[in-house]
Amino acid sequence: MDRRRFRTALLIGSSVILVLAFLVVDFTIFRHYRYESLIVKTMQNLALGQPIEEVTETVIDLGWDEDQILLSSEDSIFLDTPFQFGADNWILYLGFEKDRLVAMKVRTPDSLYYHPKDAPPDIVDPNVETPY
């Protein structure tokens, strides 16, 4: 193979790799922001004191997939987003007491105690002690 063909093949190969890398990064960022906005929208559509049945109905109506709704116990639901490298994805914790919504908190998979800096503030009934 002469030098000209080698350079052409190298240039084409490099270009293809760059385009694929751009598409993967762009898709990942788009998906990240789509789920962040879904969490914000969910928090805006829920209110403290709502019954658990109404909350789950609203969550499903907003477009959460069944495999993203994790019932961890009788008093908590986690809305899980697709995992991202670095555990940047958010998880929405919904806490219940006596079948009524008492807390909405955004966390990350790394720690249920860490509130991401860009996440909306926690919404918690001040009369109820909640985990996380």
N, C-alpha and C positions, 0 to 999 in steps of 0.2 A: 504494500500500500504506500503510495507516495505521500509526501507531506501535506499536499493540498487536500487530499481525500481525508487524511487523518484529522486535520484541523476542522474540516467541514463536519465530520462525524462527531468530533468533540464538541463543537459549537451547538449542533442539533441536540446531542445528548444532554448537554448542560442546560439548554433552553427548556427541554421537556421536564427535566428534574425541577427547575425553578418554577415552572408553571404548576406542576403537581404540588409542590410545597406550598405555593401561594393558595391554591384551592383548598388544601387540607386546613391550613391556618385560618383562612377565611370562613370555612364551614364551621370550624370549632368555635371561633369567636361569635359567629352568628347564632349558633345553638346556645352558647352561654348566655347571651343577652336575651334571647327568646325566653329561656326558662327564668331568668331573673325577673323579667317583666311579668311573667305568669305568676310568680310568687307575689310580686307587688299587687297585681290585679286581684289575686286571691285574698290578700289581706284587706284590700279596699272593699271587697264584696262580702266580707264576714264581719260580724259584730259580737263583742263579748255578750254572753248570755244566751246566744242561739243554741237550740237543742242540737244534739249530735246528728240526728237524722237530717235536719235542715243543712247543717254544715257539709255532710258528705254529699248530699244532693247538689249543693252549690259547687263543690269541688269538682264533681263529675261534669256538671254543666259547663264549667270553665275550660274543660278540655284535658284534665289530668287523666292519664292512662291508669287502668286498674293496677298494673304492676308497679306504679309509682306511689301508690297509696299504701303505706305500711301501718297496720294496726299493731302497735307495740304492746298495748295493754288496754284495759277498759277505759283508762283515763288519758290516753294519748294516741295521736295519729302523727305520722311523719309523712310529709310529701317530699319524695326523693327526686332529685334531678339527675340526669346522666353524669356519670363520673368524668371528671376532667383531670388531666395531668396536674399534679400539685395540689389536688383536692380543693380546687377553687370553686367547685360547684356548691350551691346552697341547698340546704334542707330546711323546710318549713315545719316547725314543731307546733302542733295544735294540742293544747292541754285542756282537759275537761274535768269538771267536778260535778257530781250528781247529774251527769249527762248534759251539762251546759258548758259552752266554750268559755274558758277563763284565761287563756293565754295563747298568743301567737308570737313565736320567736324564730328568727332566721339564724341558722348555724351552719357549720361546715362538717364534712365527714371526719375531719381530723379531731375535732373536739366539739362536743355538744355544749360546752361552756364558752366557746369563742364566738363572739358576734362579729361578722365581717364588717369592715369599715364602711363599705358602700351599701350595706343592707339597710332596709327601713328599720326604724326603731322598734323595739319589742313593745307589744301591746299586752298588758297584763292587768288583771283585776287586782287592785292593791290590797284587797281583803283576803286574797288566797295566796298561799305559799306554793310555788311550782318548782319542779326540778329544772335544771339547766339554766 
